[in-house]
Amino acid sequence: MRFEFVADEHVKIKNFLKKHEVSKGLLAKIKFRGGAIQVNGCPQNATYLLDIGDVVAIEIPAEKGFETLQAVQKDLEVVFEDDHFLILDKPAGVASIPSVNHSNTMANYVKAYYIHQEYENQQVHIVTRLDKDTSGLMLFAKHGYAHARLDKQLQKKTIEKRYFALVKGEGQLEEQGEIIAPIARDEDSIITRRVAQGGKYAHTSYQVVARYGDIYLVDIQLHTGRTHQIRVHFSHIGFPLLGDDLYGGSLTDGIERQALHCHSLKFYHPFREEELLFESPLPDDFQALIHHLQNKGV
């Protein structure tokens, strides 16, 4: 894959490319795995001194897929795709990556998709993961350089994900709020988390979209990315997610998984040089419950 840049200062190639988030590791891959660096059409090395206006081109070698990741054929809900990124609408009940307990995952499906499409780059790069039972938008990078560019955005917290959740509790949930409470591992479990003094800083914003009796549909934005953050925070304030048996959520309202859906994804596309926003509609189980509650006149 080829990328071109125009030099705007008198520096070495490696220093110029660093500004474009080309890492030392990527430069090593270009050097040792069949890539190339050119200046004005002529091969050069990373220490070549650029003049202003020079056209710098890098050829990044193709990425082979990980042999340990099994390709599993599955129809995918593609929301967006170009040469650099793939956005999918993930169903509930599918893990993001393989583990001891999960082998039919989004990563397995995407590998099969890449093979079927005969893409040059076969490696699966997940930028934003979702828990197994969380549905909604997932972002994949289609090559390592694209992944590195978005990793910088993740570090700067400029990739914005918003979630819909159905929550239930006693009393009344404020129309909007900020939940700022540290999250730590549960002392008695390797899976669950809890709000605890000495935990990692965690910040969640929310706004109530609709109320159906004691059930609320809320729109949520994460400002930090702690494990189970939304589930822990809403349980902490007394309004756990429907179907979330780990954190005290109701199991009697017709939702059979934690009622959480990533409905909005916004990021800056570094190659198009524009901000992109994608939306996913409410999943079927959310809609079915809301329709049922509305028919009851709740």
C-alpha positions as CSV (number, residue, x, y, z in Angstrom):
1,M,0.0,0.0,0.0
2,R,1.4,3.4,-1.0
3,F,1.2,6.7,0.8
4,E,2.6,10.1,-0.3
5,F,3.4,13.2,1.6
6,V,4.9,16.6,0.7
7,A,7.8,17.8,2.8
8,D,7.2,21.1,4.6
9,E,10.6,21.3,6.3
10,H,14.3,20.5,5.9
11,V,14.6,17.3,8.0
12,K,15.5,13.7,7.8
13,I,12.9,11.4,6.3
14,K,12.5,9.5,9.6
15,N,11.8,12.7,11.5
16,F,9.4,13.9,8.9
17,L,7.4,10.6,8.8
18,K,7.2,10.6,12.6
19,K,5.0,13.6,12.3
20,H,2.7,11.5,10.1
21,E,2.6,8.8,12.8
22,V,4.9,6.4,10.9
23,S,6.6,4.6,13.8
24,K,10.1,3.1,14.0
25,G,8.5,-0.3,13.9
26,L,6.7,0.5,10.6
27,L,9.9,1.9,9.1
28,A,11.6,-1.4,10.1
29,K,8.8,-3.3,8.4
30,I,9.2,-1.2,5.2
31,K,13.0,-1.7,5.2
32,F,13.1,-5.5,6.0
33,R,9.9,-6.9,4.6
34,G,9.7,-5.7,1.1
35,G,8.6,-2.1,1.4
36,A,10.2,1.0,0.0
37,I,10.9,4.7,0.6
38,Q,11.1,7.1,-2.3
39,V,11.8,10.8,-2.7
40,N,10.6,12.4,-5.9
41,G,10.5,8.9,-7.4
42,C,14.0,7.8,-6.3
43,P,14.7,5.2,-3.6
44,Q,16.1,6.7,-0.4
45,N,16.8,5.6,3.2
46,A,15.2,6.9,6.4
47,T,18.2,9.3,7.1
48,Y,18.0,11.1,3.8
49,L,17.7,14.9,4.3
50,L,14.6,16.4,2.7
51,D,14.1,19.7,1.0
52,I,10.8,21.6,1.3
53,G,8.5,20.5,-1.5
54,D,10.0,17.0,-1.8
55,V,7.4,14.3,-2.5
56,V,8.0,11.4,0.0
57,A,6.3,8.1,-0.8
58,I,6.3,5.0,1.3
59,E,5.3,1.5,0.2
60,I,4.1,-0.6,3.0
61,P,4.3,-4.4,2.5
62,A,1.2,-6.5,2.7
63,E,0.3,-8.1,6.0
64,K,-0.4,-11.8,6.3
65,G,-3.1,-12.9,8.6
66,F,-2.3,-14.5,12.0
67,E,-2.1,-18.3,11.5
68,T,-3.6,-18.9,14.9
69,L,-6.8,-17.0,14.1
70,Q,-9.2,-19.3,12.4
71,A,-11.4,-17.9,9.6
72,V,-15.1,-18.5,10.2
73,Q,-17.6,-17.7,7.5
74,K,-20.5,-15.4,8.7
75,D,-22.6,-12.8,7.1
76,L,-21.6,-9.3,8.4
77,E,-23.6,-6.1,8.7
78,V,-21.2,-3.7,7.0
79,V,-21.9,0.0,7.9
80,F,-18.9,1.5,6.2
81,E,-15.8,0.3,4.3
82,D,-13.0,1.9,2.4
83,D,-9.3,1.0,1.8
84,H,-8.4,1.8,5.4
85,F,-11.3,1.1,7.8
86,L,-14.2,-1.3,8.2
87,I,-17.2,-0.5,10.5
88,L,-19.6,-3.4,11.4
89,D,-22.8,-3.5,13.4
90,K,-22.1,-6.3,15.8
91,P,-25.0,-8.5,17.1
92,A,-25.3,-9.3,20.8
93,G,-24.0,-12.7,21.8
94,V,-20.8,-12.5,19.8
95,A,-17.4,-11.9,21.4
96,S,-14.9,-9.4,19.8
97,I,-11.8,-11.7,20.0
98,P,-11.2,-15.4,20.6
99,S,-10.6,-16.7,24.1
100,V,-10.8,-20.0,25.9
101,N,-14.6,-19.8,25.9
102,H,-15.2,-18.1,22.6
103,S,-14.0,-19.2,19.1
104,N,-16.8,-17.8,16.8
105,T,-15.9,-14.1,17.3
106,M,-16.0,-10.9,15.2
107,A,-12.3,-11.3,14.6
108,N,-12.8,-14.8,13.1
109,Y,-15.6,-13.5,10.9
110,V,-13.6,-10.5,9.7
111,K,-10.7,-12.8,8.8
112,A,-13.0,-14.9,6.6
113,Y,-14.4,-11.8,5.1
114,Y,-10.9,-10.5,4.1
115,I,-10.0,-13.9,2.6
116,H,-13.2,-14.0,0.6
117,Q,-12.7,-10.5,-0.7
118,E,-9.1,-11.4,-1.5
119,Y,-7.7,-8.4,0.2
120,E,-4.0,-7.8,0.1
121,N,-3.8,-7.2,3.9
122,Q,-5.2,-10.2,5.8
123,Q,-4.4,-9.1,9.4
124,V,-7.4,-8.2,11.6
125,H,-6.9,-4.9,13.5
126,I,-9.7,-4.2,16.1
127,V,-9.7,-0.5,17.0
128,T,-12.8,-0.5,19.3
129,R,-14.0,-3.6,21.0
130,L,-17.4,-4.4,22.5
131,D,-18.3,-6.9,25.2
132,K,-19.9,-10.2,24.0
133,D,-23.4,-9.2,24.9
134,T,-23.1,-5.6,23.9
135,S,-24.4,-4.9,20.4
136,G,-23.6,-2.0,18.0
137,L,-20.8,-0.4,16.1
138,M,-17.3,-1.8,16.0
139,L,-14.4,-0.2,14.2
140,F,-11.6,-2.1,12.4
141,A,-8.4,-0.9,10.7
142,K,-7.6,-2.7,7.5
143,H,-3.8,-2.2,7.8
144,G,-1.3,-1.5,10.5
145,Y,-0.6,2.1,9.6
146,A,-4.4,2.9,9.8
147,H,-4.5,1.2,13.2
148,A,-1.5,3.3,14.4
149,R,-3.2,6.5,13.3
150,L,-6.4,5.6,15.2
151,D,-4.4,4.5,18.3
152,K,-3.3,8.0,18.6
153,Q,-6.9,9.2,18.6
154,L,-7.7,6.6,21.2
155,Q,-4.9,7.9,23.4
156,K,-6.2,11.5,23.0
157,K,-9.8,10.3,23.6
158,T,-11.0,11.9,20.3
159,I,-12.8,8.8,19.1
160,E,-16.4,9.3,20.4
161,K,-18.7,6.3,21.1
162,R,-22.2,6.7,22.4
163,Y,-24.4,4.0,23.8
164,F,-28.1,3.3,24.4
165,A,-28.9,1.4,27.6
166,L,-32.2,0.3,29.2
167,V,-31.9,0.7,33.0
168,K,-34.2,0.1,35.9
169,G,-34.2,1.2,39.5
170,E,-36.1,2.5,42.4
171,G,-36.8,6.2,42.7
172,Q,-36.3,8.6,39.8
173,L,-33.2,8.9,37.6
174,E,-32.1,12.5,36.9
175,E,-32.8,13.6,33.3
176,Q,-29.0,14.0,32.8
177,G,-26.0,13.5,34.9
178,E,-22.3,12.8,35.3
179,I,-21.1,9.7,37.1
180,I,-17.5,10.1,38.3
181,A,-16.5,7.2,40.4
182,P,-13.2,5.1,40.5
183,I,-13.4,1.5,39.3
184,A,-11.3,-1.4,40.5
185,R,-11.3,-5.1,40.2
186,D,-13.7,-6.9,42.5
187,E,-11.7,-8.6,45.3
188,D,-13.7,-11.8,44.9
189,S,-13.7,-12.2,41.1
190,I,-11.4,-11.9,38.1
191,I,-14.4,-10.8,35.9
192,T,-16.4,-8.3,37.8
193,R,-15.5,-4.7,38.7
194,R,-16.7,-2.3,41.4
195,V,-16.6,1.3,42.4
196,A,-13.9,1.5,45.0
197,Q,-11.6,4.1,46.6
198,G,-8.2,3.7,45.0
199,G,-9.6,2.4,41.7
200,K,-8.9,4.0,38.3
201,Y,-10.6,7.3,37.5
202,A,-13.8,6.7,35.5
203,H,-16.2,9.3,34.0
204,T,-19.6,8.6,32.4
205,S,-22.1,11.1,31.1
206,Y,-25.8,10.3,30.3
207,Q,-29.0,11.8,29.2
208,V,-32.5,10.2,29.6
209,V,-34.1,9.7,26.1
210,A,-37.4,8.2,27.3
211,R,-39.1,6.8,30.4
212,Y,-41.4,3.8,30.6
213,G,-42.5,3.5,34.2
214,D,-39.5,2.5,36.1
215,I,-37.5,1.7,33.0
216,Y,-35.4,4.3,31.3
217,L,-33.8,4.5,27.8
218,V,-30.5,6.5,28.3
219,D,-28.0,7.9,25.9
220,I,-24.5,7.5,27.3
221,Q,-21.0,8.9,26.5
222,L,-17.8,7.4,28.0
223,H,-15.0,9.8,28.8
224,T,-12.8,7.0,30.0
225,G,-12.7,3.4,29.0
226,R,-12.6,1.2,32.0
227,T,-13.8,-2.5,31.8
228,H,-17.6,-2.7,32.3
229,Q,-17.6,1.0,33.0
230,I,-21.2,1.7,32.0
231,R,-22.5,-1.4,33.8
232,V,-20.6,-0.7,37.0
233,H,-21.5,3.0,37.1
234,F,-25.3,2.5,36.6
235,S,-25.4,-0.3,39.1
236,H,-23.5,2.0,41.5
237,I,-26.2,4.7,41.3
238,G,-29.0,2.2,41.7
239,F,-30.1,1.8,38.1
240,P,-28.4,-1.4,36.7
241,L,-28.9,-2.4,33.1
242,L,-31.7,-4.7,32.3
243,G,-30.5,-8.3,31.8
244,D,-27.2,-7.6,33.5
245,D,-27.0,-10.5,36.0
246,L,-23.4,-9.6,37.0
247,Y,-24.4,-6.2,38.3
248,G,-27.9,-6.7,39.7
249,G,-29.9,-6.0,36.6
250,S,-33.5,-7.2,36.2
251,L,-33.9,-10.5,34.5
252,T,-37.7,-10.4,34.3
253,D,-38.3,-7.7,31.7
254,G,-37.7,-9.6,28.4
255,I,-34.1,-8.6,27.9
256,E,-31.8,-11.6,28.0
257,R,-28.5,-9.8,27.9
258,Q,-27.1,-6.6,29.3
259,A,-29.2,-4.0,27.5
260,L,-26.3,-2.0,26.0
261,H,-25.9,-0.9,22.4
262,C,-23.2,1.2,20.8
263,H,-25.4,3.4,18.5
264,S,-22.9,6.2,17.5
265,L,-19.3,6.3,16.4
266,K,-17.4,9.4,15.5
267,F,-13.7,9.7,14.5
268,Y,-11.4,11.7,12.3
269,H,-10.4,9.9,9.1
270,P,-6.7,10.6,8.8
271,F,-6.5,9.7,5.1
272,R,-9.6,11.5,4.0
273,E,-8.9,14.4,6.4
274,E,-12.5,14.7,7.6
275,E,-14.6,13.7,10.6
276,L,-17.0,10.9,10.1
277,L,-20.1,10.0,12.1
278,F,-22.0,6.7,11.9
279,E,-25.2,5.6,13.6
280,S,-26.9,2.3,14.4
281,P,-30.6,1.9,15.1
282,L,-32.0,0.4,18.3
283,P,-31.6,-3.4,18.2
284,D,-34.6,-5.7,17.9
285,D,-34.8,-6.7,21.6
286,F,-34.8,-3.0,22.7
287,Q,-37.5,-2.2,20.2
288,A,-39.6,-5.2,21.2
289,L,-39.5,-4.3,24.8
290,I,-40.2,-0.6,24.2
291,H,-43.2,-1.5,21.9
292,H,-44.5,-3.8,24.6
293,L,-44.2,-1.1,27.3
294,Q,-45.9,1.5,25.1
295,N,-48.8,-0.9,24.4
296,K,-49.2,-1.4,28.1
297,G,-49.5,2.3,28.5
298,V,-46.5,2.5,30.8
